[in-house]
Amino acid sequence: MKTKYTSYEEVNKELEILKLEREISIRKIGVNAENTLELFSPNRLITQGLTSLGNSVKHSKGIKSLVLSTVFKFIFNKIFKK
């Protein structure tokens, strides 16, 4: 549907609105790109991976037992094999 303008002032006003909408859209794209880069930054990925691993260990009795036995064996070997 075509808009009919009755003056140059209306055209200029519409162009200004479109220009501002375009600028807002470009800024939103920039912010979204920055957020995406932050999500996939090495520090964030490592933190998320370690958190996920920690939660898995925390909620799994089998893994807890394995980790604890390994830690105790390591400590035992360090203490008694000097």
C-alpha positions in Angstrom: 0.0 0.0 0.0 1.5 3.3 -1.1 1.5 6.3 1.2 0.4 9.6 -0.3 2.3 12.6 1.0 0.9 16.0 0.7 4.1 17.9 1.4 7.9 17.7 1.4 7.8 18.1 5.2 5.9 14.8 5.5 8.4 13.0 3.2 11.3 14.4 5.2 9.7 13.4 8.5 9.1 9.8 7.2 12.7 9.6 5.9 14.0 10.8 9.3 11.9 8.1 11.0 13.2 5.4 8.7 16.8 6.6 9.2 16.4 6.3 13.0 14.8 2.9 12.7 17.7 1.8 10.5 20.2 3.1 13.0 18.4 1.3 15.9 18.4 -2.0 13.9 22.1 -1.7 13.2 22.9 -1.1 16.9 20.8 -4.1 17.9 22.8 -6.2 15.4 26.0 -5.0 16.9 24.9 -5.7 20.5 23.6 -9.2 19.4 27.0 -9.9 17.8 28.9 -8.8 20.9 26.7 -11.0 23.1 27.2 -14.0 20.7 31.0 -13.5 20.8 30.9 -13.3 24.6 28.9 -16.6 24.8 31.5 -18.4 22.8 34.6 -16.8 24.4 37.2 -19.3 25.6 36.8 -18.2 29.3 33.0 -18.6 29.1 33.2 -22.0 27.4 35.7 -23.3 30.0 33.6 -22.0 32.9 30.4 -23.5 31.5 32.2 -26.8 30.8 33.7 -27.0 34.3 30.3 -26.1 35.9 28.6 -28.8 33.9 31.3 -31.3 34.9 31.0 -30.3 38.5 27.2 -30.7 38.4 27.6 -34.1 36.8 30.0 -35.2 39.5 27.9 -33.7 42.2 24.7 -35.6 41.1 26.4 -38.9 40.3 27.3 -41.3 43.1 29.4 -43.5 40.7 31.5 -40.6 39.5 31.8 -39.3 43.1 33.1 -42.7 44.2 35.6 -42.9 41.4 36.9 -39.3 41.9 37.2 -39.8 45.7 39.0 -43.1 45.4 41.4 -41.6 42.9 42.1 -38.6 45.1 42.6 -40.8 48.2 44.9 -43.1 46.3 46.9 -40.1 45.1 47.1 -38.7 48.6 48.0 -42.1 50.1 50.8 -42.6 47.6 52.2 -39.1 48.2 52.2 -39.6 52.0 53.4 -43.1 52.4 55.8 -43.5 49.5 58.2 -40.7 50.4 
